[in-house]
């Protein structure tokens, strides 16, 4: 479903953002 896909994309983007900040 679209909701699950959106959540996965947000989670992935958040993980990348955290790695960049570190």
C-alpha distance matrix in Angstrom:
0.0 3.8 5.5 5.6 6.5 8.8 10.3 11.1 12.7 14.5 15.7 16.9 18.6 20.2 21.5 23.0 24.6 26.1 27.6 29.1 30.7 32.1
3.8 0.0 3.8 5.5 5.1 6.0 8.6 9.9 10.5 12.2 14.1 15.2 16.3 18.1 19.9 21.1 22.2 24.2 25.8 26.9 28.4 30.3
5.5 3.8 0.0 3.8 5.5 5.1 6.2 8.6 9.9 10.5 12.2 14.2 15.2 16.3 18.2 20.0 20.8 22.4 24.4 25.7 26.8 28.6
5.6 5.5 3.8 0.0 3.8 5.4 5.1 6.2 8.6 9.8 10.4 12.2 14.1 15.2 16.4 18.4 19.8 21.0 22.6 24.4 25.7 27.0
6.5 5.1 5.5 3.8 0.0 3.8 5.5 5.2 6.2 8.7 9.9 10.5 12.2 14.2 15.3 16.6 18.3 20.0 21.2 22.7 24.4 25.9
8.8 6.0 5.1 5.4 3.8 0.0 3.8 5.4 5.1 6.1 8.6 9.8 10.5 12.1 14.2 15.4 16.3 18.2 20.0 21.0 22.4 24.4
10.3 8.6 6.2 5.1 5.5 3.8 0.0 3.8 5.4 5.0 6.0 8.5 9.8 10.3 12.1 14.2 15.0 16.3 18.3 19.9 20.9 22.5
11.1 9.9 8.6 6.2 5.2 5.4 3.8 0.0 3.8 5.5 5.0 6.1 8.5 9.8 10.5 12.3 14.1 15.3 16.6 18.4 20.0 21.2
12.7 10.5 9.9 8.6 6.2 5.1 5.4 3.8 0.0 3.8 5.4 5.1 6.1 8.5 9.8 10.6 12.1 14.2 15.4 16.5 18.4 20.0
14.5 12.2 10.5 9.8 8.7 6.1 5.0 5.5 3.8 0.0 3.8 5.4 5.1 6.0 8.5 9.9 10.3 12.2 14.2 15.2 16.4 18.3
15.7 14.1 12.2 10.4 9.9 8.6 6.0 5.0 5.4 3.8 0.0 3.8 5.5 5.1 6.1 8.7 9.8 10.5 12.4 14.3 15.4 16.6
16.9 15.2 14.2 12.2 10.5 9.8 8.5 6.1 5.1 5.4 3.8 0.0 3.8 5.4 5.1 6.3 8.6 9.9 10.7 12.5 14.4 15.5
18.6 16.3 15.2 14.1 12.2 10.5 9.8 8.5 6.1 5.1 5.5 3.8 0.0 3.8 5.4 5.1 6.1 8.6 9.9 10.6 12.4 14.4
20.2 18.1 16.3 15.2 14.2 12.1 10.3 9.8 8.5 6.0 5.1 5.4 3.8 0.0 3.8 5.4 5.0 6.2 8.6 9.9 10.6 12.4
21.5 19.9 18.2 16.4 15.3 14.2 12.1 10.5 9.8 8.5 6.1 5.1 5.4 3.8 0.0 3.8 5.4 5.2 6.3 8.7 10.0 10.7
23.0 21.1 20.0 18.4 16.6 15.4 14.2 12.3 10.6 9.9 8.7 6.3 5.1 5.4 3.8 0.0 3.8 5.4 5.1 6.2 8.7 9.9
24.6 22.2 20.8 19.8 18.3 16.3 15.0 14.1 12.1 10.3 9.8 8.6 6.1 5.0 5.4 3.8 0.0 3.8 5.5 5.2 6.3 8.7
26.1 24.2 22.4 21.0 20.0 18.2 16.3 15.3 14.2 12.2 10.5 9.9 8.6 6.2 5.2 5.4 3.8 0.0 3.8 5.4 5.1 6.3
27.6 25.8 24.4 22.6 21.2 20.0 18.3 16.6 15.4 14.2 12.4 10.7 9.9 8.6 6.3 5.1 5.5 3.8 0.0 3.8 5.5 5.1
29.1 26.9 25.7 24.4 22.7 21.0 19.9 18.4 16.5 15.2 14.3 12.5 10.6 9.9 8.7 6.2 5.2 5.4 3.8 0.0 3.8 5.4
30.7 28.4 26.8 25.7 24.4 22.4 20.9 20.0 18.4 16.4 15.4 14.4 12.4 10.6 10.0 8.7 6.3 5.1 5.5 3.8 0.0 3.8
32.1 30.3 28.6 27.0 25.9 24.4 22.5 21.2 20.0 18.3 16.6 15.5 14.4 12.4 10.7 9.9 8.7 6.3 5.1 5.4 3.8 0.0
